Amino acid sequence: VRAFTPNFEDPVTGSLNGAAAQWLRARGLAPLRFTAAQGAHVGRAGEVCLTDDGTAIWVGGRVRTRVRGTLRV
């Protein structure tokens, strides 16, 4: 699960990995903690740590903000 723009590639996208973890949890397939790692074979290694506390899925890791936005309702 990666994101692309004209200027960069996000080798491991935390928000989509969090959604995938919720999908796996709903099917009883996700462990309480795991790491998602991608991009190593193309020289852009990244990883996120996912934790299920029984109520929510938490996504963590080292980040560099490349895209920022504001939601207006």
C-alpha positions as CSV (number, residue, x, y, z in Angstrom):
1,V,0.0,0.0,0.0
2,R,2.0,2.9,-1.4
3,A,1.1,6.5,-2.4
4,F,2.6,8.3,-5.5
5,T,2.7,12.0,-6.5
6,P,4.7,13.5,-9.4
7,N,7.6,14.3,-6.9
8,F,7.8,11.4,-4.6
9,E,6.7,7.9,-3.5
10,D,5.5,7.0,0.0
11,P,6.9,3.5,0.3
12,V,4.5,2.5,3.1
13,T,1.2,4.4,3.7
14,G,0.1,4.2,7.3
15,S,-3.5,5.1,6.8
16,L,-4.2,2.3,4.3
17,N,-2.2,-0.2,6.4
18,G,-4.5,0.8,9.4
19,A,-7.6,0.2,7.2
20,A,-6.1,-3.2,6.1
21,A,-5.5,-4.1,9.8
22,Q,-9.1,-3.3,10.6
23,W,-10.3,-5.5,7.8
24,L,-8.0,-8.3,9.0
25,R,-9.2,-7.9,12.6
26,A,-12.8,-8.2,11.5
27,R,-12.0,-11.6,10.1
28,G,-9.9,-12.8,13.1
29,L,-6.7,-12.7,11.0
30,A,-4.6,-9.9,12.6
31,P,-2.3,-10.4,15.5
32,L,-2.4,-7.8,18.3
33,R,0.9,-6.3,17.0
34,F,2.6,-6.5,13.7
35,T,4.9,-4.6,11.4
36,A,4.2,-3.8,7.7
37,A,7.4,-3.2,5.7
38,Q,7.6,-2.3,2.0
39,G,9.9,-0.7,-0.5
40,A,13.2,-2.3,0.4
41,H,13.7,-4.0,-3.0
42,V,13.4,-0.6,-4.8
43,G,15.6,1.4,-2.4
44,R,12.8,3.1,-0.5
45,A,12.4,1.0,2.6
46,G,9.7,2.0,5.0
47,E,7.8,0.3,7.9
48,V,4.9,1.0,10.2
49,C,4.0,-0.7,13.4
50,L,0.4,-1.6,14.0
51,T,-1.2,-2.3,17.4
52,D,-4.7,-3.4,18.2
53,D,-5.7,-2.3,21.7
54,G,-9.0,-4.1,21.6
55,T,-10.8,-0.8,20.8
56,A,-8.8,0.8,18.1
57,I,-6.0,0.1,15.6
58,W,-2.9,2.3,16.2
59,V,-0.4,3.0,13.5
60,G,3.1,4.2,14.4
61,G,6.6,4.6,13.1
62,R,9.0,7.3,11.9
63,V,7.5,9.7,9.5
64,R,8.3,12.6,7.2
65,T,5.3,14.8,6.3
66,R,5.2,15.1,2.5
67,V,1.5,16.1,2.0
68,R,-0.6,18.2,4.3
69,G,-4.3,19.1,4.0
70,T,-7.3,20.6,5.7
71,L,-10.8,19.2,5.8
72,R,-13.5,21.8,5.7
73,V,-17.1,21.0,6.4
